[in-house]
Each structure stands twice: as structure tokens, then as C-alpha cells.
């Protein structure tokens, strides 16, 4: 009799958990809303080369932008972009003004409380840009103490820089040439960011005397589209589209167009050091 009661208890507990999960899914009409309006609204910056920027024809392009466009095409939807700085993009997603954000987003511990990421669209690691002449006096993360680190406020990169004692010099949706020029002329000393973004930025602006600090690579990571944590049905539908685009080679094609390599798969380079922004 006791065994039967124990068994019944586990069955009932399982039913309660299943019911809770069903209730959460039933209350989520995020995909239904997109399906009804037949359009995706996507938050981005328009200033982050090569993820989201304006080309010489004044057209919004970039890796994240083009992947978002490919997702919309796969789902037979129109797409509309709204431009904000990083904080503005996060707020737009939180308020429902955008269905998701596409701007090389990773997931910090703090952000994961309210938001979720799609399946990875880019695998990478972090690095630092310094002056070409003297490395800005930096040879390791520990050398950031007392240096001036450039970036947008509240990003994980700036939090890491401040954790190591750097002074934050913040910008509001500035372009790459402004960031690099300020490092070169000494207004700032260093920029922490994604390796592939930095590699492309330095290559695109060869006349600015800055470089990526060699052999100081950290935080193997991945980025994706940023969703409100409650919008699980929308995220699932976007992930289905991304899986198709990866399988048919679309992600690889877009990736090589912007990065010269396939960032939709994990890099071969070993990056062992893990640095927390917390």
C-alpha cells in the first residue's frame, strides 16, 4: 500500500510539472502575433561592423542583419529593422517594441534573468585592440588597471575591463572609426570586444595605427538573437529556421561574406581562459 502511494505521489508530481509547462506555453502567443502581422520587427544598431552597419550604398547590411533577413525569408515574413544603442535594443525587446534583437548578442548572467538567446549564429572569443606603437602598455588583462577602456555602457566587455581596474570611457552607438581613432590618439587605450568583429574593423580601417593584441584571447563564446525570456514559441520558430539555414549552407555563405571564414561553427583556435564579467 505504501509503495503504491509513493508511486502515485511521483505520478501526480509529474502531472503538476507537465501542467505548469503547458500553462506557460499556452500563455505564450509571441509567434502567433508575428504570424498574424506577417512581419518581424528586429532591433539592431546600424553601427557595428560587420554585424550591423550601412554600406557605401547606404543600405543596412551585416552578418546579423543578413541572417535575420534570411530567417524572415525562410518563414515567408517581411522584416523591419529599428535602430538603437545596446541598452535601447534590450529595452525594445523587453517592451515588445521588437520581436528580437540582432547585434552580436551574447548572454551575461544578469541578462539571462530576463532574456534568452537563439541557437548560436556565431562562435567566437574575445580580444583587445591597442595602439600599434606601444600596445598601449598592455600585455595581459592584468595590465588594464588604470587604462582607459572604450565601449558602450553596461556591456559585458566594459564590465570585464572595469573588473580589472580600467576606467570606462563610454560611447553612445559610435562608429568603429571613432573608437579606433580615439585609441590611436590616446583619448582611450583599449577596446575589449569580439575577436572577429575587431579583426574586420582593423582590416577595414588600415590607416588607423591600432592592432589586436596578439596571444591575449579569452572567453570562448557564441552569439545569437536576443529574445524576451517569455517568448518561447517565437524563439522556437526562429531556431527552426536557423537550423534549416545552417543545414542548407546559407549561414556558411553569409558568414564567409562578412568574416572570410565560417563563424557558424566553433573555431579551431584553442581559447582556454574564461573571464567573468560578474
C-alpha positions as CSV (number, residue, x, y, z in Angstrom):
1,X,0.0,0.0,0.0
2,X,2.8,2.4,0.9
3,X,4.7,1.7,-2.3
4,X,1.5,2.3,-4.3
5,X,1.1,5.7,-2.5
6,X,4.7,6.7,-3.2
7,X,4.2,5.8,-6.8
8,X,1.1,7.8,-7.0
9,X,2.8,10.8,-5.5
10,X,5.5,10.8,-8.2
11,X,2.9,10.4,-10.9
12,X,0.9,13.4,-9.5
13,X,4.1,15.5,-9.2
14,X,4.9,14.7,-12.8
15,X,1.4,15.8,-13.9
16,X,1.7,19.0,-11.9
17,X,5.1,19.9,-13.6
18,X,3.7,19.0,-17.0
19,X,0.7,21.1,-16.4
20,X,2.8,24.1,-15.4
21,X,4.9,23.8,-18.5
22,X,1.7,23.5,-20.7
23,X,0.3,26.6,-19.0
24,X,3.4,28.6,-19.7
25,X,3.4,27.5,-23.4
26,X,-0.4,28.2,-23.7
27,X,0.1,31.7,-22.4
28,X,2.8,32.5,-25.0
29,X,1.4,33.9,-28.2
30,X,4.6,35.6,-29.3
31,X,4.8,33.5,-32.6
32,X,1.1,33.9,-33.2
33,X,1.5,37.7,-33.1
34,X,4.3,37.7,-35.6
35,X,2.4,35.2,-37.8
36,X,-0.7,37.5,-37.8
37,X,1.1,40.6,-38.7
38,X,3.3,38.7,-41.2
39,X,6.3,40.7,-40.2
40,X,9.4,40.5,-38.0
41,X,10.4,43.7,-36.2
42,X,14.1,43.5,-35.3
43,X,16.2,45.8,-33.1
44,X,19.8,46.5,-34.2
45,X,22.4,49.2,-34.1
46,X,23.4,50.0,-37.7
47,X,26.8,51.0,-36.4
48,X,28.5,47.6,-35.5
49,X,30.7,46.5,-38.4
50,X,30.4,43.8,-39.7
51,X,27.3,42.7,-37.8
52,X,25.0,45.6,-38.4
53,X,26.1,48.7,-40.4
54,X,25.4,50.8,-43.5
55,X,27.4,50.1,-46.7
56,X,28.5,52.5,-49.3
57,X,25.0,52.4,-50.9
58,X,23.5,53.5,-47.5
59,X,21.9,50.1,-47.1
60,X,21.6,48.4,-43.8
61,X,23.6,45.2,-44.0
62,X,25.9,42.9,-41.9
63,X,26.1,39.4,-40.7
64,X,23.4,39.5,-38.0
65,X,21.2,41.7,-40.3
66,X,21.6,39.4,-43.3
67,X,20.9,36.3,-41.2
68,X,17.8,37.9,-39.8
69,X,16.7,38.7,-43.4
70,X,17.3,35.1,-44.3
71,X,15.2,33.9,-41.4
72,X,12.4,36.1,-42.4
73,X,12.6,34.8,-46.0
74,X,12.6,31.2,-44.7
75,X,9.5,31.9,-42.6
76,X,7.8,33.8,-45.5
77,X,7.7,37.0,-43.5
78,X,8.5,40.7,-44.1
79,X,11.2,42.2,-41.9
80,X,11.6,45.7,-40.4
81,X,14.6,47.0,-38.5
82,X,14.6,49.6,-35.7
83,X,17.9,51.1,-34.7
84,X,19.0,51.7,-31.1
85,X,22.2,51.6,-29.0
86,X,22.7,48.4,-27.0
87,X,20.6,49.5,-24.0
88,X,17.9,50.6,-26.4
89,X,17.8,47.3,-28.2
90,X,17.4,45.4,-24.9
91,X,14.6,47.7,-23.8
92,X,12.8,47.4,-27.1
93,X,12.8,43.6,-26.8
94,X,11.7,43.9,-23.1
95,X,8.8,46.2,-24.0
96,X,7.7,44.3,-27.0
97,X,8.7,47.0,-29.5
98,X,10.9,44.5,-31.3
99,X,10.4,40.7,-31.7
100,X,14.2,40.2,-31.1
101,X,17.5,42.0,-31.3
102,X,20.2,41.2,-33.8
103,X,23.5,42.8,-32.9
104,X,26.1,40.2,-31.9
105,X,24.5,39.5,-28.6
106,X,25.9,37.1,-26.0
107,X,24.3,36.2,-22.7
108,X,25.6,37.6,-19.4
109,X,24.4,36.1,-16.1
110,X,22.5,39.2,-15.4
111,X,20.8,39.4,-18.8
112,X,19.8,35.7,-18.7
113,X,17.3,36.5,-15.9
114,X,15.0,38.3,-18.4
115,X,16.2,37.3,-21.8
116,X,17.1,34.3,-23.9
117,X,19.3,33.6,-27.0
118,X,18.5,31.8,-30.1
119,X,20.6,28.9,-31.4
120,X,24.2,30.2,-32.0
121,X,24.7,32.0,-35.2
122,X,28.4,32.9,-34.5
123,X,31.1,31.2,-32.4
124,X,34.0,33.3,-31.3
125,X,36.2,34.6,-28.5
126,X,37.2,37.9,-27.1
127,X,40.3,40.1,-27.7
128,X,41.7,43.6,-27.2
129,X,42.5,46.4,-29.6
130,X,45.5,48.6,-28.6
131,X,47.8,51.2,-30.1
132,X,50.2,49.8,-32.7
133,X,53.2,51.7,-31.4
134,X,53.3,50.6,-27.8
135,X,50.5,48.1,-27.2
136,X,49.0,50.9,-25.0
137,X,51.3,49.5,-22.3
138,X,49.1,46.3,-22.2
139,X,50.4,42.8,-22.4
140,X,47.7,41.0,-20.4
141,X,44.3,41.5,-18.8
142,X,46.0,42.4,-15.5
143,X,47.6,45.4,-17.3
144,X,44.2,47.0,-17.8
145,X,44.5,48.6,-14.3
146,X,44.5,52.4,-14.7
147,X,43.9,52.2,-18.5
148,X,41.0,53.9,-20.3
149,X,38.7,51.3,-21.9
150,X,36.3,52.4,-24.6
151,X,32.9,50.9,-25.2
152,X,29.1,51.2,-24.7
153,X,27.9,51.2,-21.1
154,X,26.6,48.1,-19.4
155,X,28.1,45.6,-21.9
156,X,30.0,42.6,-20.7
157,X,33.2,43.9,-22.3
158,X,33.1,47.1,-20.3
159,X,32.3,45.2,-17.1
160,X,35.4,42.9,-17.6
161,X,37.6,46.0,-18.2
162,X,36.3,47.7,-15.1
163,X,36.7,44.4,-13.1
164,X,40.4,44.6,-14.0
165,X,40.7,48.2,-12.9
166,X,40.3,50.1,-16.2
167,X,38.5,53.4,-16.3
168,X,35.4,53.3,-18.5
169,X,35.1,55.8,-21.4
170,X,31.6,55.3,-22.7
171,X,30.1,56.0,-26.2
172,X,26.5,56.1,-27.4
173,X,26.2,54.0,-30.6
174,X,29.5,55.4,-32.0
175,X,31.0,54.0,-35.3
176,X,34.2,51.9,-35.4
177,X,36.4,54.7,-36.9
178,X,35.7,56.9,-33.8
179,X,36.6,54.0,-31.4
180,X,39.8,53.2,-33.3
181,X,40.9,56.8,-33.8
182,X,40.5,57.5,-30.1
183,X,42.7,54.6,-29.2
184,X,45.3,55.7,-31.7
185,X,45.4,59.3,-30.5
186,X,45.5,58.4,-26.8
187,X,42.0,59.5,-25.8
188,X,41.5,55.9,-24.8
189,X,43.9,53.0,-24.5
190,X,42.0,49.8,-25.3
191,X,38.8,48.2,-26.7
192,X,37.6,44.8,-25.5
193,X,35.2,43.1,-27.9
194,X,34.6,40.1,-30.1
195,X,37.7,38.9,-32.0
196,X,36.1,38.6,-35.4
197,X,34.4,42.0,-35.1
198,X,37.8,43.5,-34.1
199,X,39.7,41.7,-36.9
200,X,37.3,43.0,-39.5
201,X,37.2,46.6,-38.1
202,X,41.0,46.9,-38.0
203,X,41.3,45.4,-41.6
204,X,38.6,47.9,-42.8
205,X,40.5,50.9,-41.4
206,X,44.2,50.1,-42.1
207,X,45.3,53.8,-41.9
208,X,44.5,54.0,-38.2
209,X,47.5,52.8,-36.2
210,X,45.9,50.2,-34.0
211,X,46.1,46.4,-33.8
212,X,44.7,43.4,-31.9
213,X,46.9,42.4,-29.0
214,X,48.5,39.1,-30.0
215,X,48.1,36.0,-28.0
216,X,45.7,37.5,-25.4
217,X,42.5,35.7,-26.3
218,X,39.8,34.8,-23.8
219,X,36.1,33.9,-23.3
220,X,35.3,31.4,-26.0
221,X,31.6,32.2,-26.6
222,X,28.7,32.2,-29.0
223,X,26.2,34.9,-30.0
224,X,22.6,34.8,-31.3
225,X,19.4,36.7,-31.5
226,X,18.1,38.2,-28.2
227,X,14.6,37.4,-27.1
228,X,12.4,38.2,-24.2
229,X,12.6,35.1,-22.0
230,X,8.8,34.6,-22.1
231,X,8.7,34.5,-25.9
232,X,9.5,30.8,-26.2
233,X,7.2,30.0,-29.2
234,X,8.8,32.7,-31.2
235,X,12.3,31.6,-30.3
236,X,11.5,28.0,-31.2
237,X,10.2,29.1,-34.7
238,X,13.3,31.2,-35.3
239,X,15.5,28.3,-34.2
240,X,13.8,26.0,-36.7
241,X,14.5,28.5,-39.5
242,X,18.2,28.8,-38.3
243,X,18.6,25.0,-38.3
244,X,17.4,24.9,-41.9
245,X,19.7,27.8,-42.9
246,X,22.7,26.0,-41.3
247,X,21.9,22.7,-43.0
248,X,21.5,24.2,-46.5
249,X,24.7,26.2,-46.2
250,X,23.1,29.7,-46.1
251,X,24.8,30.6,-42.7
252,X,28.2,29.5,-44.0
253,X,27.7,31.6,-47.2
254,X,26.7,34.7,-45.3
255,X,29.5,34.1,-42.7
256,X,32.2,33.9,-45.3
257,X,30.9,37.0,-47.0
258,X,31.5,39.1,-43.8
259,X,34.2,37.2,-41.9
260,X,36.1,35.3,-44.5
261,X,35.6,32.1,-42.5
262,X,32.6,30.1,-41.2
263,X,31.8,31.5,-37.8
264,X,28.6,29.5,-37.6
265,X,30.8,26.6,-36.3
266,X,33.2,26.6,-33.4
267,X,36.7,27.9,-34.2
268,X,39.7,25.6,-34.3
269,X,41.7,28.0,-32.2
270,X,42.1,27.0,-28.5
271,X,40.9,29.6,-26.1
272,X,41.3,28.3,-22.6
273,X,40.9,31.4,-20.4
274,X,37.4,32.1,-19.1
275,X,36.9,35.6,-17.7
276,X,33.7,36.5,-15.9
277,X,32.1,40.0,-16.1
278,X,30.3,39.4,-12.8
